[in-house]
Every structure is written in structure tokens, then in C-alpha cells.
Amino acid sequence: MKENTCAACDCELDATRIAVKIGGRTVEVCCEECAVALREAEAATRAVQTADK
């Protein structure tokens, strides 16, 4: 993944980029849909990790 592409879909980032904190790290996405997708993926991963303990 390039530094100037969306962390979720690899689209080019422009001035409307959104910073999202995932797993203690900040990544940038191109739109709110990608931000929601990453947040949901993180929540699902945490749920599985918690269930495995």
C-alpha cells in the first residue's frame, strides 16, 4: 500500500481524506464508507480475540 492511497480500498487520497485510528495506529481512508468498514473489521477482530480467551 502506498502512503497516498486509501488503507481500505487503495484509491488515491485527496483533500477529503479521513484519519481513522485502528489498533492504536492512525491510517487514512478516502471516504466515510471506508472508515466505517475498517472500524467494523477491527470490532469483529476484537470480538473474535475476546471470545478465544
Buried (B, 14 or more C-beta within 10 A) or exposed (E): EEEEBBBBEEEEBEEEBBEBEBEEEEBBBBBEEBBEBBBEEBEEEEEEEEEEE
